[in-house]
């Protein structure tokens, strides 16, 4: 049975996620930007927290954890190589390891670039991947600690997941990302349509996360660095996709 996944808005534009296994009652939290909305979401459903999955060390993904654990003791899970910068870990995992939530195994994916030690959690039965600030809706995270080739490699790993995977990213940045994406591919009909849908969703107060990976393939410029149409649009026909990605990321940094 797939996990029941709830999107929890936090802070001004963050998202946390609760992934619940109805059979066992296990519930995993993915990231903890702040405590109150997450505790409210747990209380409203009568769920008990069993695991806290941390994607990376930035404050807006971990600051609420201590308060949450005081009310919901849970096993804290994160990347072993970044353990020194994370809250104390009960389970330290590496790329390719698995974490079991209820009856489903999730795979840990090292997606370093935004930070070194950033991980994503892929749950194939639930067709879900929690990507935080690596792959984002219509975008990707800024490359703070890693390198451009490292980030491109991480995005390529995520891009290779099945197209029907839902991407649960860490922020409501989609509208701003769309405003940039259209400068890269102004004639992409899928992108034009998506921007309109995003505008309508945000006007109605609806989240644009999660997003379908196949839609990211069609519209997200950071996943499309190997597409000839995009390369032509930015004057980089036939270039190495990693170099095209780096150019797009530089443009976004200055947008």
Secondary structure in CASP SS format (residue, H / E / C, confidence):
PFRMAT SS
TARGET T0000
AUTHOR 0000-0000-0000
METHOD secondary structure of the structure
MODEL  1
X C 1.00
X C 1.00
X C 1.00
X E 1.00
X E 1.00
X E 1.00
X E 1.00
X E 1.00
X E 1.00
X E 1.00
X C 1.00
X C 1.00
X C 1.00
X E 1.00
X E 1.00
X E 1.00
X E 1.00
X E 1.00
X E 1.00
X E 1.00
X C 1.00
X C 1.00
X C 1.00
X C 1.00
X C 1.00
X C 1.00
X E 1.00
X E 1.00
X E 1.00
X E 1.00
X C 1.00
X C 1.00
X C 1.00
X C 1.00
X C 1.00
X H 1.00
X H 1.00
X H 1.00
X H 1.00
X H 1.00
X H 1.00
X H 1.00
X H 1.00
X H 1.00
X H 1.00
X C 1.00
X C 1.00
X C 1.00
X C 1.00
X C 1.00
X E 1.00
X E 1.00
X E 1.00
X C 1.00
X C 1.00
X C 1.00
X C 1.00
X C 1.00
X H 1.00
X H 1.00
X H 1.00
X H 1.00
X C 1.00
X C 1.00
X H 1.00
X H 1.00
X H 1.00
X H 1.00
X H 1.00
X H 1.00
X H 1.00
X C 1.00
X C 1.00
X C 1.00
X E 1.00
X E 1.00
X E 1.00
X E 1.00
X E 1.00
X H 1.00
X H 1.00
X H 1.00
X H 1.00
X H 1.00
X H 1.00
X C 1.00
X C 1.00
X C 1.00
X C 1.00
X C 1.00
X E 1.00
X E 1.00
X E 1.00
X C 1.00
X C 1.00
X C 1.00
X C 1.00
X E 1.00
X E 1.00
X E 1.00
X E 1.00
X C 1.00
X C 1.00
X E 1.00
X E 1.00
X E 1.00
X E 1.00
X E 1.00
X E 1.00
X E 1.00
X C 1.00
X C 1.00
X C 1.00
X C 1.00
X C 1.00
X C 1.00
X C 1.00
X C 1.00
X E 1.00
X E 1.00
X E 1.00
X E 1.00
X E 1.00
X C 1.00
X C 1.00
X C 1.00
X C 1.00
X E 1.00
X E 1.00
X E 1.00
X E 1.00
X E 1.00
X C 1.00
X C 1.00
X E 1.00
X E 1.00
X C 1.00
X C 1.00
X E 1.00
X E 1.00
X C 1.00
X C 1.00
X C 1.00
X C 1.00
X C 1.00
X C 1.00
X C 1.00
X H 1.00
X H 1.00
X H 1.00
X H 1.00
X H 1.00
X H 1.00
X H 1.00
X H 1.00
X H 1.00
X H 1.00
X H 1.00
X H 1.00
X C 1.00
X C 1.00
X C 1.00
X C 1.00
X C 1.00
X C 1.00
X E 1.00
X E 1.00
X E 1.00
X E 1.00
X C 1.00
X E 1.00
X C 1.00
X C 1.00
X H 1.00
X H 1.00
X H 1.00
X H 1.00
X H 1.00
X H 1.00
X H 1.00
X H 1.00
X H 1.00
X H 1.00
X H 1.00
X C 1.00
X C 1.00
X C 1.00
X C 1.00
X H 1.00
X H 1.00
X H 1.00
X H 1.00
X H 1.00
X H 1.00
X H 1.00
X H 1.00
X H 1.00
X H 1.00
X H 1.00
X H 1.00
X H 1.00
X H 1.00
X H 1.00
X C 1.00
X C 1.00
X C 1.00
X C 1.00
X C 1.00
X C 1.00
X C 1.00
X E 1.00
X E 1.00
X H 1.00
X H 1.00
X H 1.00
X H 1.00
X H 1.00
X H 1.00
X H 1.00
X C 1.00
X H 1.00
X H 1.00
X H 1.00
X C 1.00
X C 1.00
X C 1.00
X C 1.00
X H 1.00
X H 1.00
X H 1.00
X H 1.00
X H 1.00
X H 1.00
X C 1.00
X C 1.00
X C 1.00
X C 1.00
X C 1.00
X C 1.00
X C 1.00
X H 1.00
X H 1.00
X H 1.00
X H 1.00
X H 1.00
X H 1.00
X H 1.00
X H 1.00
X H 1.00
X H 1.00
X H 1.00
X H 1.00
X H 1.00
X C 1.00
X C 1.00
END
